[in-house]
Each structure stands twice: as C-alpha cells, then as structure tokens.
C-alpha cells in the first residue's frame, strides 16, 4: 500500500525552505522490499550528492506524475537536523504504540509523523548526535547521508515545528547506544534493544564504605581511568554523558550494584553537574537515575569483599537472606578465598602477597574483558558498514552506466 503524499500545510516550514528533497520508489532486492531515492531528472538520487536533490514542490510534482511513490527529505552535514526512526512499534489498525516509543516521542517533543508502513514513526529535531552508534534494534538516529520518506501524517499532540533537542538526543543516545555492547542481549517488547533493571535482577551490594570504594577503584588495574573520571576529566570521551556512564559502570562493580551509593559517589566526583537532577524521561526519571539504572543493568560482575574475591556473579534471585556473598552457580572452593582449618591458623605474609596478587590479576582481567567488549562493539559496527556497502554495490550493478552518478550511501531507505 502506497502512503498518501504530503502537502505543504502538513510539513514544517523549515524543511520546505531547503532544497533537500528527492523522490523515492519501492524496490525488491534479495527478497526484501526497500525504498530507494530517485532524482526528478531520472535515475537514482544520492543522499550525499546535492546535485540530485531538488525543491519540495518539484519532488512532489514528480511523485504526483507517477514517476515516484513518494517524496523524501535528505539529512546532510549542511543542515542542523537529526531524524529519529522508530520502527515496528505501532499497530497500524489501532494506533497503539509501544511504551519505549511513546517515551522517546514525549521526550523529544518535536515534529513527529507516522511512517509510510503505518507501523512506526519519524521524528525530526534540530541538534547533533554523539558519536559511536546510531542504530540498535528498532531505533535509528540519522543526521547526514540518509533520507526520510515523508508522509505528512502528523501525530496529534506533537508539535508541528522542529524543536532544538540536543540535550534530549544526548540522553537518548546515552541510554540506548553508549552501553549497548555491555548489555546481556535480552530484549522485551517494550524496548528497542536494551535491558533495564527489574525486581528479578539481583544486585547484591556490599559493605564497603564510600572511602573504601574510591580507594579500591583507584588501586585497581583500571585505576588511572577511574581517577581521571573521579576528578572530572572527560577528555577521553566524546561527551560528558559518556564519561558519566563510564564512571557509573565502574562504581556499579565496586559498590555491588548499590544504586544509592553510586548516586552519592557520583555527586562527590568532579563529573557532577546540575543536569544530573533534571527530569529527562517521560516516566519522571532524572538523567542521573536513568544513567545509574543503565550502568547497573549492564554490569554482570560485582565486587564481593566477603569472599576475598574481586567478583560475585549476578543471580536471578537471592539464595541466602543473610547474604553469604556466594551466588548459586559459584563453586564452593574459591581459589582466592581463605578458609582456615582451625581457629589458630593465621595467614602468613606470603599468603597475603599471593592473595593480593590474585586480586590484581583479577582486576587486570576485568580491564581486558572491558576492552574486549569495546572492540567487539566496534567490530559489529564495521560489519554493518560492510553489509551496507555490499548492498549498495549490488544496487549499482542493476543500473546503466549512465545512471551511476550516485554514491554508495545514496540508496539507503532511511
């Protein structure tokens, strides 16, 4: 089913003023239906070549003449706009929308329309995106080299204008993208691709004081990283929000997932700022609360000082209300724990040195695992780019030599 064409009175004036418009047609490639941009001069359009773009009126006339199925707006580095694509979150017949999508729509509070399929939404805002990831599950964020298929089917109770939402974009990116490689991979129908903390997740906590946490985190293998964050140094990160998440993730491990202690420590750190207490989410959560929630949810190992070990695995439920510190799946003989055979036996200096060495090695292992997760996320991103390039090359093979003025990225459907 081809969606109705938009008109001038259904779209924001700021978009109509730009010559960033193309037509689009449905095509089936590899058994999947996709939407490719087309130029009003014939052939394919390119989301990276302004020569193939035109005005809204010309693109609309081209579509009305039957040469295209619809019109689209191209995002480029020359404009201040960001497009947010929420896919497979709306029931076409009833309009019922999943909670995660409603939350994002409410948070961004900018021009929003129903997508051509009727099962998703397109939101357009002014702002800029943080780096490191723009696609996860059914949520995609674009600010250049992409185009949106525009319907003009405006969503009631959302603005008819494009609003400046840089801070909100940063918050959404921090919640859904900056920690995606640390998530367990579980997915519910209410979220695009992220796990949140719930009553079924055990975050045991521990008895370390705030001073103990800071001291042990500072002396761990990744201590220099912690110390820089603790002092408020964000130079190693592309955004302050990314630095907030990094510090909270470290604190989540050392506090045993104690959210109150994480909050207290973050406020004592050099990263604390007024934004921490600002409400950024439709459910009333503050930026700080959501950051802590994501960091705890993304932490699979917690420090347990009661077992002379640097970690205790998260379990699905507490097995001992007195908190012995051992999860169900831990072996009873922890090689880093001390179990005296009689009350008179004491640890020798050599034993102490060995235990300290084991703890240092465990901390180093945690740092290596953290780096491995980061590299794995980068690898997945590169694989996705390769798939896109291969698909673009395949699309190019279908055109005549005279139509090959488009770039590899020009055909993307959104």
Order of alpha helices (4+ residues) and beta strands (2+ residues): alpha-beta-beta-alpha-beta-beta-alpha-beta-beta-beta-beta-beta-alpha-alpha-alpha-alpha-alpha-alpha-beta-beta-alpha
